[in-house]
């Protein structure tokens, strides 16, 4: 008896589902679009995207689809269009039972600003770009270089930028990441006229451990401006290039006579050619400091 009741209930349930789907299909086929609703998830208020700006990006789409049958509207096409906009991280488009198309947008979340040859842009975790605009400013790590996405892209430096950002010593010390080549990645510290060559952006724990030892044990003794280049690109070594020229005096530039300075001039001291010391070939002013002998260097200095 119980099996019979279960079978009857199962048949009734299947019949109900078929009727409901048939009714829903007929309703959807005849339901007209009543308009578009837009929601922007901008919890940290970057203001890269607003509902009004998004409405302008959609152009005449809202007026064109209003009154169309819901079944004739492709939400996939609308999503693809929105996701192609540089200011948008992700867009989702769904049809609601009340006849509205609902658009939900996550604005671009920049994680770094890139100075690439003659252009400047922000990038997110996926490497998507948004052109730098005077209306938008986000305090994120700075990266400078000439990039080719098929060979070496700025996105490959994001783990390095994140590492620096999460380190309590490195974060306030490093002002920019500068790429001379994929094997010569430079860090520009706030110490004027000094650069740090980390080589390829890998083995970061080991390289930064040696660098921190240099800053903790050697530079306080020798002087913060004693070296103009510090290199940790080779395993087990710290190569320090001694400064032979005094740093130029700071120039006071008034608003009326504001001078445009090339970014390379701003970031590199006079006569410094970072990243050009080759293993096995000592430059005349290079002094190799094996990591294990750093304390001895301090005592002798």
C-alpha positions as CSV (number, residue, x, y, z in Angstrom):
1,X,0.0,0.0,0.0
2,X,2.8,2.4,0.9
3,X,4.6,1.7,-2.4
4,X,1.3,2.5,-4.3
5,X,0.9,5.8,-2.5
6,X,4.5,6.7,-3.2
7,X,4.1,5.9,-6.9
8,X,0.9,8.0,-7.1
9,X,2.7,10.9,-5.3
10,X,5.6,10.6,-7.7
11,X,3.3,10.7,-10.7
12,X,1.5,13.7,-9.4
13,X,4.8,15.5,-8.7
14,X,6.1,14.9,-12.2
15,X,2.8,16.0,-13.7
16,X,3.0,19.2,-11.6
17,X,6.5,20.0,-12.7
18,X,5.6,19.4,-16.4
19,X,2.6,21.7,-16.1
20,X,4.5,24.4,-14.2
21,X,7.4,24.4,-16.8
22,X,4.9,24.6,-19.6
23,X,3.1,27.5,-17.9
24,X,6.4,29.2,-17.2
25,X,7.6,28.8,-20.8
26,X,4.3,30.3,-22.1
27,X,4.6,33.2,-19.7
28,X,8.2,33.8,-20.6
29,X,7.4,33.8,-24.3
30,X,4.8,36.4,-23.9
31,X,6.4,38.5,-21.1
32,X,7.6,41.9,-22.2
33,X,10.8,43.6,-20.8
34,X,9.9,46.5,-18.5
35,X,13.4,47.9,-18.3
36,X,16.8,47.6,-16.8
37,X,17.9,47.9,-13.2
38,X,21.6,48.5,-12.3
39,X,23.5,47.8,-9.1
40,X,27.1,48.7,-8.5
41,X,29.0,46.8,-5.8
42,X,31.5,49.6,-4.8
43,X,31.9,48.8,-1.1
44,X,35.3,50.6,-0.9
45,X,34.1,53.5,-3.0
46,X,36.7,53.6,-5.7
47,X,34.2,55.4,-7.9
48,X,35.6,53.8,-11.1
49,X,32.0,53.0,-12.1
50,X,28.7,54.6,-11.1
51,X,25.2,53.7,-12.1
52,X,24.8,56.9,-14.2
53,X,28.1,56.3,-16.0
54,X,27.1,52.7,-16.7
55,X,23.8,53.9,-18.1
56,X,25.8,56.1,-20.6
57,X,28.0,53.1,-21.5
58,X,24.8,51.1,-22.4
59,X,23.8,53.9,-24.8
60,X,20.3,53.3,-26.3
61,X,20.1,49.6,-25.1
62,X,17.7,50.3,-22.2
63,X,15.2,52.0,-24.6
64,X,15.7,49.4,-27.3
65,X,14.9,46.3,-25.2
66,X,12.1,47.9,-23.3
67,X,8.9,46.2,-24.6
68,X,10.9,43.3,-26.2
69,X,9.9,39.7,-25.4
70,X,12.1,38.5,-22.6
71,X,13.0,35.4,-24.6
72,X,14.4,37.6,-27.3
73,X,16.9,39.3,-25.0
74,X,20.4,37.7,-24.8
75,X,21.8,38.3,-21.3
76,X,25.1,36.7,-22.4
77,X,25.6,39.4,-25.1
78,X,25.0,42.1,-22.5
79,X,27.4,40.5,-20.1
80,X,30.1,40.2,-22.7
81,X,29.7,43.9,-23.6
82,X,30.0,45.0,-20.0
83,X,32.9,42.8,-19.2
84,X,34.8,44.4,-22.2
85,X,34.7,47.8,-20.5
86,X,38.0,48.5,-18.8
87,X,36.4,50.0,-15.6
88,X,34.5,46.8,-14.9
89,X,36.0,43.9,-13.0
90,X,32.9,41.6,-13.5
91,X,29.3,42.0,-14.7
92,X,26.3,39.7,-14.2
93,X,23.0,40.0,-16.1
94,X,19.9,38.1,-15.2
95,X,16.2,38.2,-16.1
96,X,13.8,38.7,-13.3
97,X,10.2,37.4,-13.0
98,X,8.9,41.0,-12.7
99,X,10.0,41.7,-16.3
100,X,13.2,43.6,-15.5
101,X,16.7,42.9,-16.6
102,X,19.0,43.2,-13.5
103,X,22.6,44.1,-14.0
104,X,25.1,43.7,-11.2
105,X,28.6,45.2,-11.7
106,X,31.8,44.9,-9.7
107,X,34.1,47.9,-10.5
108,X,37.7,47.5,-11.4
109,X,39.9,46.8,-8.3
110,X,43.4,48.0,-9.2
111,X,46.3,46.3,-7.4
112,X,49.2,48.2,-9.2
113,X,49.8,51.2,-11.4
114,X,52.0,50.7,-14.4
115,X,54.2,53.3,-16.2
116,X,54.7,51.5,-19.5
117,X,56.9,53.5,-22.0
118,X,54.7,56.5,-22.8
119,X,51.4,55.3,-21.2
120,X,50.1,54.8,-17.6
121,X,47.4,52.4,-16.5
122,X,46.1,50.4,-13.5
123,X,45.9,46.6,-13.6
124,X,43.9,44.2,-11.5
125,X,44.8,40.7,-10.3
126,X,44.0,39.2,-13.7
127,X,46.1,41.8,-15.6
128,X,43.1,43.7,-17.0
129,X,43.9,47.3,-17.6
130,X,42.2,50.6,-17.0
131,X,43.8,53.8,-18.3
132,X,45.0,56.2,-15.6
133,X,42.6,59.1,-15.4
134,X,42.9,62.3,-13.4
135,X,39.5,61.5,-11.9
136,X,40.7,58.3,-10.3
137,X,43.6,57.9,-7.9
138,X,44.3,54.7,-5.9
139,X,47.2,54.2,-3.6
140,X,48.7,51.0,-5.0
141,X,52.3,49.8,-5.8
142,X,54.0,51.5,-8.7
143,X,55.7,49.5,-11.5
144,X,57.8,51.0,-14.3
145,X,59.2,49.4,-17.4
146,X,58.6,48.5,-21.1
147,X,56.3,45.4,-21.2
148,X,55.3,43.0,-23.8
149,X,52.5,40.7,-22.6
150,X,53.7,37.8,-24.8
151,X,57.3,38.0,-23.3
152,X,57.2,39.7,-19.9
153,X,54.0,41.4,-18.6
154,X,53.5,43.7,-15.6
155,X,51.2,41.1,-14.2
156,X,54.2,38.8,-13.5
157,X,55.4,41.4,-10.9
158,X,52.1,41.3,-8.9
159,X,53.4,38.6,-6.5
160,X,56.5,40.8,-5.8
161,X,54.3,43.8,-5.3
162,X,52.0,41.9,-2.9
163,X,55.1,40.5,-1.0
164,X,56.4,44.1,-0.5
165,X,53.0,45.4,0.5
166,X,52.5,42.7,3.2
167,X,56.0,43.2,4.7
168,X,56.2,45.7,7.6
169,X,59.8,46.7,6.7
170,X,59.6,46.7,2.9
171,X,56.3,48.4,2.5
172,X,57.4,51.8,3.8
173,X,60.9,51.4,2.3
174,X,60.1,50.6,-1.3
175,X,58.5,53.3,-3.4
176,X,58.6,51.7,-6.9
177,X,59.4,48.5,-8.9
178,X,61.4,49.3,-12.0
179,X,62.1,46.7,-14.7
180,X,65.4,46.9,-16.7
181,X,64.9,43.4,-18.1
182,X,63.1,40.2,-16.9
183,X,66.4,39.2,-15.1
184,X,67.1,42.7,-13.7
185,X,64.1,43.9,-11.6
186,X,65.0,46.9,-9.5
187,X,63.4,48.2,-6.4
188,X,63.6,52.0,-5.8
189,X,63.7,52.7,-2.0
190,X,62.9,56.0,-0.4
191,X,66.6,56.4,0.3
192,X,67.6,59.0,-2.3
193,X,69.9,57.9,-5.0
194,X,69.9,54.2,-4.2
195,X,68.6,51.1,-6.1
196,X,68.2,47.5,-5.2
197,X,68.6,44.8,-7.9
198,X,66.8,41.5,-7.0
199,X,67.3,39.9,-10.4
200,X,64.4,37.7,-11.4
201,X,61.3,38.1,-9.2
202,X,61.6,34.7,-7.5
203,X,63.2,33.2,-4.3
204,X,61.9,36.3,-2.6
205,X,62.2,35.0,1.0
206,X,65.9,34.3,0.5
207,X,66.7,37.5,-1.3
208,X,64.9,39.8,1.1
209,X,66.4,38.1,4.1
210,X,69.9,39.0,2.7
211,X,68.7,42.5,1.9
212,X,67.2,43.1,5.4
213,X,70.5,41.9,6.9
214,X,72.3,44.5,4.9
215,X,69.9,47.2,6.1
216,X,70.1,46.1,9.7
217,X,73.8,45.4,10.1
218,X,75.8,47.2,7.5
219,X,74.2,50.4,6.4
220,X,73.7,51.8,9.9
221,X,77.5,51.4,10.3
222,X,78.7,52.4,6.8
223,X,76.1,55.1,6.3
224,X,72.8,55.1,4.5
225,X,74.2,56.8,1.3
226,X,77.5,54.9,1.3
227,X,76.3,52.5,-1.5
228,X,74.3,53.5,-4.5
229,X,73.4,50.0,-5.6
230,X,72.6,46.8,-3.6
231,X,72.2,43.6,-5.5
232,X,70.9,40.2,-4.2
233,X,70.3,38.7,-7.6
234,X,72.9,35.9,-7.1
235,X,72.5,33.2,-4.6
236,X,74.2,33.6,-1.3
237,X,75.7,37.1,-2.1
238,X,75.1,40.7,-1.5
239,X,76.9,42.9,-4.1
240,X,77.2,46.5,-3.0
241,X,78.4,49.3,-5.3
242,X,80.1,52.1,-3.5
243,X,79.0,55.7,-4.3
244,X,81.8,57.9,-5.8
245,X,79.7,61.0,-6.5
246,X,77.9,63.2,-4.1
247,X,74.1,63.4,-4.5
248,X,73.0,66.5,-6.4
249,X,71.3,69.1,-4.2
250,X,67.5,69.2,-4.2
251,X,66.1,71.9,-6.5
252,X,63.2,74.0,-5.4
253,X,60.7,74.3,-8.3
254,X,58.0,76.9,-8.1
255,X,54.5,76.4,-9.6
256,X,55.2,79.1,-12.2
257,X,58.5,77.5,-13.3
258,X,57.4,73.9,-12.9
259,X,59.8,71.6,-14.7
260,X,59.0,68.2,-16.3
261,X,61.6,65.7,-15.2
262,X,62.0,62.3,-16.9
263,X,61.1,59.5,-14.5
264,X,64.4,57.7,-15.1
265,X,66.3,60.9,-14.0
266,X,64.1,61.0,-10.9
267,X,64.7,57.4,-9.9
268,X,68.4,56.8,-10.6
269,X,71.4,58.7,-9.2
270,X,74.0,60.3,-11.5
271,X,76.3,57.8,-13.1
272,X,74.6,54.8,-11.6
273,X,74.1,51.8,-14.0
274,X,72.2,49.3,-11.8
275,X,72.0,45.7,-12.8
276,X,75.1,45.7,-15.1
277,X,77.5,43.9,-12.8
278,X,77.9,40.4,-14.1
279,X,78.8,37.4,-12.0
280,X,82.5,36.6,-12.2
281,X,83.3,40.1,-13.5
282,X,84.0,42.7,-10.8
283,X,83.5,46.4,-11.7
284,X,86.2,48.7,-10.3
285,X,83.9,50.0,-7.6
286,X,82.1,46.8,-6.7
287,X,82.6,45.0,-3.5
288,X,81.1,41.6,-3.0
289,X,79.8,40.9,0.5
290,X,79.0,37.2,1.1
291,X,75.9,37.0,3.3
292,X,77.6,34.8,5.9
293,X,80.4,37.4,6.3
294,X,78.2,40.5,6.9
295,X,78.8,40.6,10.6
296,X,82.5,40.5,10.0
297,X,82.1,43.4,7.6
298,X,80.3,45.4,10.3
299,X,83.1,44.8,12.9
300,X,85.8,45.8,10.4
301,X,83.8,48.9,9.2
